[in-house]
Amino acid sequence: MAHPTPVTPAIRALRAAGVPYTEHLYKYEEKGGTRVSARELGVAEHAVVKTLVMEDEDKHALLVLMHGDLQVSTKNLARTLGKKQIQPCTPDMANKHTGYLVGGTSPLGTRKALPVYAEATIFDLPVIYLNGGARGFLVGINPLDLAKLIEVDLIEVGIAG
C-alpha cells in the first residue's frame, strides 16, 4: 500500500491558493540531496530546487532557492544583499526559523515569514520540484505560480558545485 501524501503547512498553502501542483513521494536518503530526489523522480537535477536556510551577520534568517546542481556563492550573495556575511544556518536554527526539518524544508508555510531569494534562472523552467515540507516529498509547480504565493527576489549567485 502506498504511503499517504503528507499534509504539511506547504501543502495547506498550495491548496488554499488553488494553484496547480503535483505531488511526488520518493525514498529519502540521508545526505542524498537533490541528486537522489532527481534520480528517484526521473527528472533533471537542475529542475529540483533546494530551499536553503541562511543567516546574515546579525543572525537574520533568509531562504535561498537554488537549482539542485548548483551551489550558492555566499560571498556573492552577501555582496548582492549588501551584507558583510551570509552563511548556512545550523540544522537546529533552520528548524526553529522554518518549522521544517532540514531535508524537508519548503519555502511555503514556514513558521515565520522569511525573505526568499531565488536564482533567477529557476523562472526559465516550465516546472520546478520543490520540497513539499517533509523528507522524501517534493511538489512540482510552475515557478510563476510559486511567485504568486510568496514574494521572491531574484538573484544570480549560483556556481557549479
Buried (B, 14 or more C-beta within 10 A) or exposed (E): EEEEBBEBBBBEBBEEBEBEBEEBBBEBBEEBBBBBBBBBBEBEBBBBBBBBBBBBEEEEBBBBBBBBBBBBBBEBBBEBBEBEEBEBBEEEBBBBBBBBEBBBBBBBBBEEEBBBBBBBBBBEBEEBBBBBBBBBBBBBBBBEBBBEBBEBEEBEBBEEE
